[in-house]
Amino acid sequence: MAGICGTGGVGKTALIKVINNEFDSASRSNGVPFDVVILVTVLRSMNLLQIQRDIGNRIGLSLKEEGPTDAAPRDRLIVQQSKDLFRVLSKKKFLLLLDDLWEELDLEKVGIPCPTDDDNYKQCKIVFTTRDEAVCSDMLTLCGDDEAKAKVIVPFLSRSRAWELFWKKCGSEKKVLANPQIRPLAERVVEQCGGLPLALVTVGKAMVGKILPEEWKAAVKDLEYDPTKVRGMQDKVLNILRFSYEALGKEKTKQCLLYCSLFPESHDINRKQLIEYWIGEDLLDCPDDDVYSIDDIRNRGHLVIRELQEKHLLECGVTDEVNKVRLHDVVRDMALWLTSKDAGAEATRFIALTGKGLAEVRNTRDWAEATKISLMRNKMERLPDDIPASCPKLTTLLANANEAASRFIVDERGEEVLEIGCFMGAKLSLVRLPDDATPRREGDPRPAGSSMTTMKGQSREQMRFFVPHSFFQFTGALGVLDLSHTSIDYIPSEIGLLGELQFLNLSNTKIRWLPTRLGNLRKLKQLDVSHTGQLKAIPEAPISYLQMLKVFNSYESLYQWCWSLYRDCRTQGMQASLKCLEGLMHLDELGICLRTLLPLRKLACSRRLCESIRFLKINVRYLTSSHLSEALVSMTGLRELFLENCSMIEQLEFIHGQPRSLETLQLWDLTSLSRVASSSLPSVSIFLDVTF
C-alpha cells in the first residue's frame, strides 16, 4: 500500500492518473501481473455506495450507488454489496487507485481485501492520494507489513522545473518569453506561483496572447496584490485550495491558518511569535482558568501548527525547519482572498500591507470594515492619523518591525539637521531642538533643564516612530496591538481607551515610560516591554490594576525593580515594585532585571514570583556565587539567566542544583570569573563575553 500526500494542486491526481494509464494499458496486454486496474475518485463527503458502484463497474458487478435514505436499510445494502465485492476481488490480482481521500476509508466495510502477508493478497496493491498526512498514516496502518507500505510526499517544483512547465503552457508565446523585456517579468510571475503546478498551468494559460511588457507588468502586480484578477486563479486554484481550508473543521483552527497571512509573503514565521499572537486572539482551545498555565496554552499552539503542517497548509521554515514555519505564497493568496470583500467575508476582513517597504499608508478608507490589519516590516515613521472616524471591527493591529529611514544627520557644529530641500541653490534644513525645548508630556521622566547631548561625527539617528493621539480614539475594539521593533519612544495616554486590549507588545522599542492610563486596560493578559534600554519609569498604579495579566516581561529593560514602592525623584510618582507584581493573581510568566541584592533575596522568598519567573537578568556588583545559588533554588521555571557586571563571582556553580527549566545562561563582564562548572549545566546553552 502506498500513500501520496501533498498540497492541493501539487499534482497528486495527475500522478495517480499516470499510474492508472500505464498499468491499465499494460494489464490489457498482459504486461503486468494485474487482472484489473481500478481508479476511483472519492468524494469529500465520503459515499460508500458510490465507491462500491465505481469498483463494481470495473470488475463486472452491477451495484447500486443510491440506496435507502434510512440508516438501517442503507447499512444493510452496504454490507450485502461489500460481500459481493470481496467475493470477486479476492479471486483477482488488482491495483486499486483511490484519489483524494479526506478521511480514513474502511476497506473491509467497502469489501476491499487489504494487502497483507497472506499469499492470496500479496499481489494486490492499493495506492491513494490525500492532502492530509494524518489520513495517510491511518490508512497505512491497515497494512501490517512495514516493507509493503510507503508514504510519498509530492514536493513543489524547483525553479527550473517550474519555468519549464510555465514555458510549456504558454504554448505559442515562447518567443515572447525570450524577449529581454518580458523574460524577467515572466520569471517574477513564475516565482509568484511558488512551484505549485496548478497555479503555473492556470497562469500560463492566462498569459497566452500577452505580447506587451505592459501586460506582463500588470500580471505581476495582480499576482502580488490581487491574484483573483488573473483569469482562472479564483475558480481553478484558490477554490481548490479552499477545500483544504474547509476540511480543517474547527473555526478557530481555520482562523489560526488565516492569521499566518498577516505575515509577509515568502517569509519565515517564528513559531513562538505566531503562537503568542494566537493566544492574544483567544484562538487556542483552552479554558481560561487556573488549571491551564500559559505554557499549557502554548503547547496547544504547537499542536495546531502540527495539524496545519499535516494538512499541507503550512510548511517548515526555509531558514530554520524546527523553530520557524512558512505559508506558501499561493496558500497565502487563498487566505487573503477568503478574508476579502470579493469572497464575501464579513466577520473576518484582513488588510495585509506587509513587507512592502511602505513609508506611509495613503488609503485608509477600507479600515472602517477591517478586522485585522498588518503593517509589519515596512519603513513607516508613524501610524496614519486620517483613519475613519470609527473602526468598530478592528481587533488586531500589527505594526511591528517598522524601521523608518534615517533622516537626521549631525553637522560639523554637533547639531542634528534634517535636510528638506533647496531654495535658490541653498540647502534648507530643520534643526532638532534639545529635549528641554520640546513640550513635556504626561509621565515624561526627564528632569527639568535636561538637554539632548550630541557629538560631532555621530552617526545618523532614525526618526522616532509616532502614534497620533487621535489614533486610539477610533480603534476601541483592539484586542491585539504590536508596536515592537520600532523606534517609538512615547505611548499616548489615550491607549487607556482600549478597554478590549489583551495583548500589547512594546519590546525592542525606545519607550521611556509607561502611561498611567495603562491601568484602564483591565482585560490585558500579555504585556511585553522586554529589551527596552531606555525604559526608566513604570508607575505603580497601572500595574496594580492589571489583575488579568498572565505574562509581564520587562527582561533587559532599564527599569530598576525594588521590592517595595518607591518615589521617582524625577517624576515624583510612585513606581511599580516586585510587591505589586506579587499581587497579580493570574501571573504565569515574568521577566525582570535586578540591580541590587535586596530585591533578589526578597524575590527568592516569594513563592508566587519564583513560580512565575522565566527570564532574569542580574546586574549586582556584590553578588556572590553563594547568593546566586540560594536565590535560584526556588525558581523552578526559570528559562533564561543573564549575569552582568557581577564582579564578585569567581566560580559559577549551582551548589543547590540548577533550575530544572534553565535553557540559556549569559555571562557578561564577570571580571573575576575563573571557572564555570559546566558539568552541572548539561542541557544549557552558555554565552560568554570573551573580554572578561
C-alpha positions as CSV (number, residue, x, y, z in Angstrom):
1,M,0.0,0.0,0.0
2,A,1.3,3.5,-0.9
3,G,0.0,6.9,0.2
4,I,0.7,10.0,-1.9
5,C,0.5,13.3,0.1
6,G,0.8,16.9,-0.8
7,T,-0.8,20.3,-1.1
8,G,-3.9,20.7,-3.2
9,G,-2.8,21.5,-6.8
10,V,0.7,20.0,-6.4
11,G,0.0,17.1,-8.9
12,K,-1.2,14.1,-6.9
13,T,-4.2,13.5,-9.1
14,A,-2.1,13.9,-12.3
15,L,0.4,11.4,-10.8
16,I,-2.2,8.8,-10.0
17,K,-3.8,9.1,-13.5
18,V,-0.4,8.4,-15.0
19,I,-0.1,5.3,-12.8
20,N,-3.6,4.2,-14.0
21,N,-2.9,4.8,-17.7
22,E,0.4,2.9,-17.6
23,F,-0.8,-0.1,-15.7
24,D,-4.2,-0.3,-17.2
25,S,-2.9,-0.4,-20.8
26,A,-0.1,-2.8,-19.7
27,S,-2.6,-5.1,-17.9
28,R,-4.7,-5.4,-21.0
29,S,-1.6,-6.5,-23.0
30,N,-0.6,-8.9,-20.1
31,G,2.5,-6.9,-19.4
32,V,2.0,-6.7,-15.6
33,P,0.7,-9.1,-13.1
34,F,-2.7,-7.3,-12.5
35,D,-6.0,-8.7,-13.7
36,V,-7.6,-5.3,-13.3
37,V,-6.7,-1.7,-12.5
38,I,-9.4,0.3,-10.7
39,L,-9.4,4.1,-10.4
40,V,-11.9,5.7,-8.0
41,T,-12.3,9.4,-7.2
42,V,-13.5,9.7,-3.6
43,L,-16.0,12.5,-2.9
44,R,-15.2,14.9,0.1
45,S,-18.5,13.7,1.7
46,M,-17.5,10.0,1.5
47,N,-20.2,7.9,-0.1
48,L,-19.5,4.1,0.4
49,L,-22.2,3.1,-2.1
50,Q,-20.7,5.3,-4.8
51,I,-17.2,3.8,-4.1
52,Q,-18.7,0.3,-4.3
53,R,-20.5,1.1,-7.5
54,D,-17.3,2.5,-9.2
55,I,-15.3,-0.5,-8.2
56,G,-18.1,-2.9,-9.3
57,N,-18.2,-1.3,-12.8
58,R,-14.5,-2.2,-13.3
59,I,-14.9,-5.8,-12.3
60,G,-18.3,-6.5,-14.0
61,L,-20.6,-6.2,-11.0
62,S,-23.7,-4.1,-11.2
63,L,-24.1,-2.4,-7.8
64,K,-26.3,0.4,-6.6
65,E,-25.0,3.9,-6.0
66,E,-28.1,5.2,-4.4
67,G,-29.7,3.4,-1.5
68,P,-32.4,3.9,1.1
69,T,-32.3,7.2,2.9
70,D,-32.9,5.5,6.3
71,A,-29.7,4.5,8.0
72,A,-30.5,0.8,8.9
73,P,-31.6,-0.3,5.3
74,R,-28.7,1.7,3.8
75,D,-26.2,-0.1,6.1
76,R,-27.7,-3.5,5.2
77,L,-27.2,-2.7,1.5
78,I,-23.6,-1.6,2.1
79,V,-22.9,-4.9,3.9
80,Q,-24.5,-7.0,1.1
81,Q,-22.6,-5.2,-1.6
82,S,-19.3,-5.5,0.3
83,K,-19.7,-9.3,0.4
84,D,-20.2,-9.3,-3.4
85,L,-17.2,-7.1,-4.0
86,F,-15.0,-9.2,-1.6
87,R,-16.0,-12.4,-3.3
88,V,-14.9,-11.2,-6.7
89,L,-11.8,-9.2,-5.7
90,S,-10.4,-11.9,-3.5
91,K,-10.0,-14.0,-6.7
92,K,-8.2,-11.3,-8.6
93,K,-4.8,-9.6,-8.6
94,F,-5.9,-5.9,-8.6
95,L,-4.4,-2.5,-8.4
96,L,-6.8,-0.1,-6.7
97,L,-6.2,3.7,-7.0
98,L,-8.1,5.9,-4.6
99,D,-7.9,9.6,-5.4
100,D,-8.5,12.4,-3.0
101,L,-9.1,10.8,0.4
102,W,-10.2,13.3,3.1
103,E,-10.6,10.7,5.8
104,E,-9.7,7.1,6.6
105,L,-11.6,4.6,4.4
106,D,-12.8,1.4,6.0
107,L,-11.6,-1.1,3.3
108,E,-13.4,-4.0,5.0
109,K,-16.7,-2.2,5.1
110,V,-16.4,-1.4,1.4
111,G,-15.4,-5.0,0.6
112,I,-11.8,-4.5,-0.5
113,P,-9.3,-7.2,0.6
114,C,-6.4,-5.5,2.3
115,P,-2.9,-6.4,1.1
116,T,-1.4,-8.5,3.9
117,D,1.1,-11.2,4.4
118,D,-1.4,-13.7,3.1
119,D,-0.1,-15.1,-0.2
120,N,-3.5,-14.7,-1.8
121,Y,-3.3,-10.9,-1.5
122,K,0.4,-10.2,-1.8
123,Q,0.0,-9.3,-5.5
124,C,-2.8,-6.9,-4.7
125,K,-1.8,-3.2,-4.4
126,I,-3.6,-0.1,-3.2
127,V,-2.4,3.5,-3.9
128,F,-4.2,6.5,-2.6
129,T,-3.8,10.3,-2.6
130,T,-4.6,12.7,0.2
131,R,-3.8,16.2,1.4
132,D,-3.7,15.1,5.0
133,E,-0.7,13.2,6.4
134,A,-2.7,12.1,9.3
135,V,-5.1,10.3,7.0
136,C,-2.2,8.8,5.1
137,S,-0.7,7.4,8.3
138,D,-4.1,6.0,9.4
139,M,-4.5,4.2,6.1
140,L,-1.0,2.8,6.1
141,T,-1.6,1.2,9.5
142,L,-4.1,-1.1,7.8
143,C,-1.2,-2.8,6.0
144,G,0.6,-4.9,8.6
145,D,3.9,-5.4,6.6
146,D,6.1,-2.4,7.0
147,E,8.1,-3.2,3.9
148,A,4.9,-3.3,1.9
149,K,3.8,0.3,2.6
150,A,5.2,3.6,1.7
151,K,4.4,7.3,2.1
152,V,5.3,9.7,-0.7
153,I,5.3,13.5,-0.3
154,V,4.9,15.3,-3.6
155,P,7.1,18.4,-3.4
156,F,6.7,21.8,-5.1
157,L,8.5,22.2,-8.4
158,S,12.0,23.5,-8.4
159,R,12.6,26.9,-10.1
160,S,13.9,25.3,-13.3
161,R,11.1,22.7,-13.5
162,A,8.5,25.4,-12.7
163,W,9.9,27.6,-15.5
164,E,9.8,24.6,-17.8
165,L,6.1,23.9,-17.1
166,F,5.2,27.5,-17.4
167,W,7.0,27.8,-20.7
168,K,5.1,24.7,-22.0
169,K,1.7,26.1,-21.0
170,C,2.4,29.4,-22.7
171,G,2.4,27.5,-25.9
172,S,2.8,29.8,-28.9
173,E,4.2,32.6,-26.7
174,K,7.6,31.0,-26.3
175,K,9.1,33.7,-28.5
176,V,7.5,36.3,-26.3
177,L,9.2,34.8,-23.2
178,A,12.5,35.1,-24.9
179,N,12.0,38.9,-25.2
180,P,14.6,40.5,-22.9
181,Q,12.0,43.0,-21.6
182,I,9.4,40.3,-20.8
183,R,11.7,37.4,-19.6
184,P,12.4,39.0,-16.1
185,L,8.7,39.7,-15.7
186,A,7.8,36.2,-16.7
187,E,10.3,34.9,-14.1
188,R,8.6,37.0,-11.5
189,V,5.2,35.6,-12.5
190,V,6.6,32.0,-12.1
191,E,8.1,33.0,-8.7
192,Q,4.7,34.2,-7.5
193,C,3.3,30.7,-8.3
194,G,5.7,29.2,-5.8
195,G,6.3,26.0,-7.7
196,L,2.6,24.9,-7.4
197,P,1.8,23.1,-10.7
198,L,-1.9,24.1,-10.7
199,A,-1.0,27.8,-10.4
200,L,1.7,27.6,-13.0
201,V,-0.7,25.9,-15.5
202,T,-3.5,28.3,-14.8
203,V,-1.4,31.5,-15.0
204,G,0.5,30.1,-18.0
205,K,-2.8,29.7,-19.9
206,A,-4.0,33.1,-18.8
207,M,-0.8,34.7,-20.3
208,V,-1.3,33.2,-23.7
209,G,-1.7,36.1,-26.1
210,K,0.1,38.6,-23.9
211,I,2.9,40.1,-26.0
212,L,3.4,43.5,-24.5
213,P,5.7,44.2,-21.5
214,E,2.9,46.4,-20.0
215,E,0.6,43.3,-19.9
216,W,3.2,41.3,-18.1
217,K,3.8,44.1,-15.6
218,A,0.1,44.2,-14.9
219,A,0.1,40.4,-14.3
220,V,3.0,40.7,-11.8
221,K,1.1,43.4,-10.0
222,D,-2.1,41.5,-9.9
223,L,-0.5,38.3,-8.6
224,E,1.2,40.3,-5.9
225,Y,-1.8,42.3,-4.7
226,D,-5.0,40.6,-6.1
227,P,-4.5,37.2,-7.8
228,T,-8.2,36.9,-8.4
229,K,-7.8,39.4,-11.3
230,V,-5.7,36.8,-13.2
231,R,-8.1,34.7,-15.3
232,G,-8.7,31.3,-13.7
233,M,-6.9,31.9,-10.4
234,Q,-10.1,32.1,-8.3
235,D,-12.0,29.2,-9.8
236,K,-9.2,26.8,-10.7
237,V,-6.6,27.5,-7.9
238,L,-8.0,29.4,-4.9
239,N,-11.2,27.4,-4.8
240,I,-9.3,24.1,-5.0
241,L,-7.2,25.2,-2.0
242,R,-10.3,26.3,-0.2
243,F,-11.4,22.7,0.1
244,S,-8.3,22.1,2.4
245,Y,-9.3,25.1,4.4
246,E,-12.9,24.0,4.9
247,A,-11.7,20.5,5.9
248,L,-10.0,21.9,9.0
249,G,-13.4,21.7,10.7
250,K,-12.9,23.8,13.8
251,E,-13.5,27.5,13.2
252,K,-10.6,28.5,15.5
253,T,-8.2,26.3,13.6
254,K,-9.3,28.0,10.4
255,Q,-8.6,31.4,12.0
256,C,-5.2,30.2,13.0
257,L,-4.4,29.5,9.4
258,L,-5.8,32.8,8.1
259,Y,-3.7,34.6,10.7
260,C,-0.5,33.4,9.0
261,S,-1.4,35.6,6.0
262,L,-0.7,38.7,8.1
263,F,3.0,37.9,7.8
264,P,4.9,39.0,4.7
265,E,5.0,36.9,1.5
266,S,7.8,34.3,1.3
267,H,8.6,34.9,4.9
268,D,9.7,32.5,7.6
269,I,7.4,32.9,10.7
270,N,8.8,32.4,14.2
271,R,6.7,29.7,15.8
272,K,6.8,31.3,19.2
273,Q,5.7,34.7,17.9
274,L,2.8,33.1,15.9
275,I,1.6,31.2,19.0
276,E,1.8,34.4,21.1
277,Y,-0.5,36.1,18.6
278,W,-2.9,33.2,18.6
279,I,-3.1,33.3,22.4
280,G,-3.7,37.1,22.3
281,E,-6.6,36.4,19.9
282,D,-8.0,33.6,22.0
283,L,-7.7,31.2,19.1
284,L,-6.4,28.2,21.1
285,D,-9.0,26.0,22.8
286,C,-8.0,26.1,26.5
287,P,-10.4,27.1,29.2
288,D,-9.3,30.4,30.7
289,D,-8.9,29.3,34.3
290,D,-6.1,28.5,36.7
291,V,-5.9,24.8,35.5
292,Y,-4.1,25.8,32.3
293,S,-0.9,27.8,32.5
294,I,0.4,30.0,29.7
295,D,2.8,27.2,28.8
296,D,-0.1,24.7,28.6
297,I,-1.8,27.0,26.1
298,R,1.4,27.4,24.1
299,N,1.6,23.6,23.9
300,R,-1.8,23.7,22.3
301,G,-0.5,26.1,19.7
302,H,2.3,23.7,18.7
303,L,-0.4,21.0,18.2
304,V,-2.3,23.4,15.9
305,I,0.9,24.0,13.9
306,R,1.4,20.3,13.5
307,E,-2.2,19.8,12.3
308,L,-1.8,22.6,9.7
309,Q,1.5,21.0,8.5
310,E,0.0,17.6,8.3
311,K,-2.7,19.0,6.0
312,H,0.0,20.7,3.9
313,L,-1.4,24.2,4.6
314,L,1.7,25.2,6.5
315,E,5.3,24.4,5.7
316,C,8.5,24.1,7.7
317,G,10.7,27.3,7.6
318,V,13.4,27.6,5.0
319,T,16.0,29.2,7.3
320,D,15.1,27.1,10.3
321,E,12.9,24.0,9.9
322,V,12.4,23.5,13.6
323,N,11.6,26.9,15.0
324,K,10.0,28.6,12.0
325,V,7.2,27.9,9.7
326,R,6.1,29.4,6.3
327,L,2.9,29.9,4.5
328,H,3.2,29.0,0.8
329,D,2.6,32.1,-1.4
330,V,-0.5,30.7,-3.1
331,V,-2.0,29.4,0.1
332,R,-1.4,32.9,1.5
333,D,-3.2,34.3,-1.6
334,M,-6.1,31.9,-0.8
335,A,-6.2,33.1,2.8
336,L,-6.2,36.8,1.9
337,W,-8.9,36.1,-0.7
338,L,-11.1,34.4,1.9
339,T,-10.8,37.5,4.1
340,S,-11.6,39.9,1.4
341,K,-14.7,41.6,0.2
342,D,-14.6,39.6,-3.0
343,A,-15.1,36.3,-1.2
344,G,-18.0,37.8,0.8
345,A,-16.0,37.9,4.1
346,E,-18.0,39.8,6.7
347,A,-16.9,38.6,10.1
348,T,-13.2,38.5,9.1
349,R,-11.7,41.2,6.9
350,F,-7.9,41.4,6.6
351,I,-5.7,44.1,5.3
352,A,-2.1,42.9,4.9
353,L,0.4,45.6,3.8
354,T,3.4,43.7,4.9
355,G,7.0,43.8,3.7
356,K,6.2,46.3,1.0
357,G,8.8,49.0,2.0
358,L,6.0,51.5,2.7
359,A,6.8,54.8,4.2
360,E,3.2,55.6,4.9
361,V,-0.4,54.3,4.4
362,R,-2.1,56.5,1.8
363,N,-5.5,54.9,1.7
364,T,-7.3,54.1,4.9
365,R,-10.9,54.1,3.6
366,D,-11.2,50.2,4.0
367,W,-10.1,50.4,7.6
368,A,-13.7,51.0,8.7
369,E,-14.6,47.4,7.8
370,A,-11.3,45.7,8.6
371,T,-11.0,43.3,11.5
372,K,-7.2,42.7,11.3
373,I,-4.5,45.0,9.8
374,S,-0.9,44.1,9.4
375,L,1.7,46.8,8.6
376,M,4.7,44.9,9.8
377,R,8.1,45.0,8.2
378,N,7.8,48.4,6.4
379,K,9.7,51.7,6.7
380,M,6.9,53.7,8.3
381,E,7.5,56.6,10.7
382,R,4.0,56.8,12.1
383,L,0.6,55.3,12.2
384,P,-1.9,57.2,10.0
385,D,-3.9,60.0,11.6
386,D,-6.5,60.1,8.8
387,I,-8.2,56.8,9.6
388,P,-12.0,56.7,9.5
389,A,-13.8,58.3,12.5
390,S,-14.6,54.8,13.7
391,C,-13.1,51.4,13.2
392,P,-15.5,49.3,15.2
393,K,-14.4,45.9,13.9
394,L,-10.7,46.4,14.1
395,T,-9.4,43.9,16.7
396,T,-5.8,43.5,15.6
397,L,-3.0,45.9,14.5
398,L,0.4,44.6,13.8
399,A,2.8,47.5,13.1
400,N,6.0,45.8,14.4
401,A,9.4,45.8,12.7
402,N,8.9,49.3,11.1
403,E,12.3,50.9,11.0
404,A,12.0,54.4,9.4
405,A,14.8,55.6,7.2
406,S,17.4,57.8,8.7
407,R,16.7,61.5,8.3
408,F,18.7,63.5,10.8
409,I,22.4,63.9,10.4
410,V,24.9,65.6,12.8
411,D,26.6,68.5,11.2
412,E,30.0,70.0,11.9
413,R,28.6,72.0,14.8
414,G,27.2,69.0,16.5
415,E,23.6,69.9,15.7
416,E,21.1,67.3,14.4
417,V,19.9,68.5,11.0
418,L,17.2,67.4,8.6
419,E,17.7,68.4,5.0
420,I,14.3,69.2,3.5
421,G,15.1,70.8,0.1
422,C,16.8,73.6,-1.7
423,F,16.0,77.3,-2.4
424,M,18.0,79.4,-4.9
425,G,20.9,76.9,-4.7
426,A,21.0,76.9,-0.9
427,K,20.0,73.9,1.2
428,L,17.0,74.2,3.5
429,S,17.3,72.4,6.9
430,L,15.5,71.8,10.1
431,V,17.5,71.6,13.3
432,R,16.3,69.3,16.1
433,L,15.7,71.2,19.3
434,P,17.1,70.0,22.6
435,D,14.8,67.9,24.8
436,D,14.1,70.8,27.2
437,A,12.8,72.8,24.2
438,T,10.1,70.2,23.4
439,P,6.8,70.1,25.2
440,R,6.6,67.8,28.3
441,R,4.1,65.0,28.1
442,E,2.2,63.1,30.7
443,G,4.5,60.8,32.6
444,D,7.7,62.3,31.0
445,P,10.5,61.3,33.4
446,R,13.0,63.9,32.1
447,P,14.2,66.2,34.9
448,A,13.7,69.9,34.3
449,G,16.5,71.6,32.4
450,S,17.7,68.3,30.8
451,S,19.0,68.6,27.3
452,M,20.0,66.3,24.5
453,T,23.7,65.8,24.0
454,T,25.1,65.1,20.6
455,M,28.6,64.6,19.4
456,K,30.3,65.8,16.3
457,G,30.6,62.9,13.8
458,Q,27.8,60.9,15.4
459,S,26.1,58.5,13.0
460,R,22.7,59.1,11.6
461,E,19.8,58.6,14.0
462,Q,16.5,57.2,13.0
463,M,13.2,59.1,13.2
464,R,11.1,58.2,16.1
465,F,8.0,56.0,15.3
466,F,4.9,58.0,16.2
467,V,1.4,57.2,17.2
468,P,-1.1,60.1,16.8
469,H,-3.0,60.9,19.9
470,S,-6.3,60.5,18.0
471,F,-5.5,57.0,16.7
472,F,-6.7,55.1,19.8
473,Q,-9.9,57.2,20.0
474,F,-11.1,55.4,16.8
475,T,-9.9,51.9,17.5
476,G,-11.5,51.0,20.8
477,A,-12.1,47.3,19.8
478,L,-8.4,46.5,19.5
479,G,-7.5,43.3,21.3
480,V,-4.0,42.8,19.9
481,L,-1.5,45.6,19.4
482,D,2.1,45.1,18.4
483,L,4.5,48.0,18.1
484,S,7.6,46.1,18.8
485,H,10.9,46.6,17.0
486,T,10.1,50.2,16.2
487,S,11.8,53.4,17.3
488,I,8.7,54.6,19.2
489,D,9.6,56.4,22.5
490,Y,6.2,57.6,23.7
491,I,2.8,56.0,24.1
492,P,-0.1,58.4,24.1
493,S,-2.2,58.3,27.3
494,E,-5.2,57.6,25.0
495,I,-4.2,54.0,25.0
496,G,-6.3,53.8,28.1
497,L,-9.3,53.9,25.8
498,L,-8.6,50.4,24.5
499,G,-10.7,48.5,27.0
500,E,-10.7,45.3,25.0
501,L,-6.9,45.1,24.7
502,Q,-5.5,41.7,25.7
503,F,-2.1,41.7,24.1
504,L,0.4,44.6,24.0
505,N,3.9,44.2,22.7
506,L,6.3,47.2,23.1
507,S,9.5,45.1,23.2
508,N,12.7,46.3,21.4
509,T,11.5,49.9,21.4
510,K,12.9,53.2,22.7
511,I,10.0,53.7,25.1
512,R,11.0,55.6,28.2
513,W,7.9,55.3,30.4
514,L,4.5,53.6,30.6
515,P,1.5,56.0,30.8
516,T,-0.6,55.9,34.0
517,R,-3.8,55.3,32.0
518,L,-2.4,51.9,31.0
519,G,-4.2,50.8,34.2
520,N,-7.5,51.1,32.3
521,L,-6.7,48.1,30.3
522,R,-8.4,45.7,32.7
523,K,-8.6,42.8,30.2
524,L,-4.8,42.9,29.4
525,K,-3.3,39.5,29.7
526,Q,0.1,39.9,27.9
527,L,2.4,42.9,28.3
528,D,5.9,42.7,26.8
529,V,8.3,45.6,27.4
530,S,11.5,43.5,27.2
531,H,14.7,44.8,25.6
532,T,13.7,48.4,26.2
533,G,17.0,50.0,27.0
534,Q,15.5,53.4,27.8
535,L,12.5,52.4,29.9
536,K,13.0,54.1,33.3
537,A,9.5,54.7,34.7
538,I,6.8,52.1,35.3
539,P,4.1,53.8,37.5
540,E,2.7,51.6,40.3
541,A,-1.0,52.3,39.7
542,P,-1.4,50.8,36.3
543,I,0.4,47.6,37.1
544,S,-1.6,47.1,40.2
545,Y,-4.9,47.4,38.2
546,L,-3.9,44.8,35.6
547,Q,-5.3,41.9,37.5
548,M,-5.9,39.7,34.4
549,L,-2.2,39.9,33.5
550,K,-0.7,36.4,32.7
551,V,2.5,37.5,31.1
552,F,4.6,40.5,32.1
553,N,8.1,40.7,30.6
554,S,10.5,43.6,31.3
555,Y,13.6,41.5,30.8
556,E,16.6,43.5,29.6
557,S,14.8,46.8,30.2
558,L,16.4,49.8,32.1
559,Y,13.8,49.9,34.8
560,Q,15.1,49.3,38.3
561,W,12.9,46.9,40.2
562,C,12.8,47.3,44.0
563,W,10.9,45.2,46.5
564,S,8.7,47.9,47.9
565,L,7.1,51.0,46.3
566,Y,9.4,54.0,45.9
567,R,9.0,57.5,44.7
568,D,10.9,58.5,41.5
569,C,12.8,61.7,42.1
570,R,12.3,62.8,38.5
571,T,8.5,62.3,38.2
572,Q,7.6,62.4,41.9
573,G,5.4,59.4,41.2
574,M,5.2,56.0,42.9
575,Q,7.0,53.4,40.9
576,A,6.0,49.7,40.4
577,S,7.7,47.2,42.7
578,L,8.0,43.4,43.0
579,K,5.4,43.5,45.7
580,C,3.0,44.9,43.1
581,L,3.7,42.0,40.8
582,E,3.2,39.6,43.7
583,G,-0.4,40.8,43.9
584,L,-1.2,39.8,40.3
585,M,-3.1,36.6,41.0
586,H,-3.1,35.3,37.4
587,L,0.6,36.0,36.6
588,D,2.2,32.9,35.0
589,E,5.2,34.3,33.3
590,L,7.6,37.1,34.5
591,G,10.8,38.6,33.1
592,I,12.7,41.3,35.1
593,C,16.1,42.9,35.7
594,L,17.6,43.4,39.2
595,R,20.4,45.8,40.1
596,T,20.6,45.4,43.8
597,L,20.9,42.5,46.2
598,L,17.9,43.0,48.4
599,P,15.2,42.6,45.7
600,L,16.9,39.3,44.7
601,R,16.7,38.0,48.2
602,K,13.1,39.1,48.6
603,L,12.2,37.6,45.2
604,A,13.7,34.2,46.3
605,C,11.3,34.3,49.3
606,S,8.2,34.9,47.3
607,R,6.7,31.6,46.2
608,R,4.3,33.3,43.7
609,L,7.1,35.2,41.9
610,C,9.5,32.3,42.0
611,E,6.9,30.1,40.3
612,S,6.3,32.7,37.5
613,I,9.8,34.0,36.9
614,R,11.1,32.9,33.5
615,F,13.6,35.5,32.4
616,L,16.0,37.1,34.9
617,K,18.9,39.5,34.4
618,I,21.1,40.3,37.4
619,N,23.4,43.3,37.4
620,V,24.6,43.3,41.1
621,R,28.3,44.2,41.7
622,Y,28.5,42.4,45.1
623,L,26.6,39.2,44.1
624,T,28.5,36.0,45.1
625,S,28.1,32.5,43.8
626,S,26.5,31.5,47.1
627,H,24.0,34.3,46.9
628,L,23.0,33.3,43.4
629,S,22.7,29.6,44.2
630,E,20.5,30.2,47.2
631,A,18.2,32.6,45.2
632,L,17.8,30.3,42.2
633,V,16.9,27.1,44.1
634,S,13.2,28.1,44.2
635,M,13.0,29.4,40.7
636,T,11.9,26.1,39.1
637,G,10.6,27.6,35.9
638,L,13.5,29.9,35.1
639,R,14.4,29.5,31.4
640,E,17.0,32.3,30.8
641,L,19.5,33.8,33.2
642,F,21.7,36.8,32.4
643,L,24.5,37.8,34.7
644,E,26.2,41.1,34.0
645,N,28.9,43.1,35.9
646,C,28.8,40.7,38.9
647,S,32.4,41.2,39.7
648,M,32.4,39.2,43.0
649,I,31.6,35.9,41.3
650,E,34.8,33.8,40.9
651,Q,33.4,30.4,40.3
652,L,30.0,29.7,38.9
653,E,28.4,26.5,40.2
654,F,24.9,25.7,41.4
655,I,25.5,24.2,44.8
656,H,21.8,23.6,45.4
657,G,21.2,22.3,41.9
658,Q,20.5,24.1,38.7
659,P,16.9,25.4,37.9
660,R,15.5,22.4,36.1
661,S,14.0,24.5,33.3
662,L,17.1,26.6,32.6
663,E,17.8,26.8,28.8
664,T,20.1,29.8,28.4
665,L,22.9,31.3,30.6
666,Q,24.5,34.6,29.5
667,L,27.7,35.8,31.3
668,W,28.8,39.3,30.6
669,D,31.6,41.4,32.2
670,L,32.2,39.0,35.1
671,T,35.8,40.2,35.7
672,S,36.6,37.8,38.5
673,L,35.1,34.7,37.0
674,S,37.7,31.9,36.5
675,R,35.6,28.7,36.3
676,V,32.2,27.7,35.1
677,A,31.0,24.3,36.4
678,S,29.5,23.3,33.0
679,S,29.0,19.7,34.2
680,S,26.1,21.0,36.4
681,L,24.6,22.6,33.2
682,P,24.4,19.7,30.8
683,S,21.5,21.0,28.7
684,V,22.1,24.7,29.0
685,S,23.3,27.0,26.2
686,I,26.1,29.2,27.7
687,F,27.0,32.5,26.1
688,L,30.2,34.1,27.4
689,D,31.6,37.6,27.0
690,V,35.1,36.7,25.8
691,T,36.5,40.0,27.1
692,F,36.1,39.4,30.8
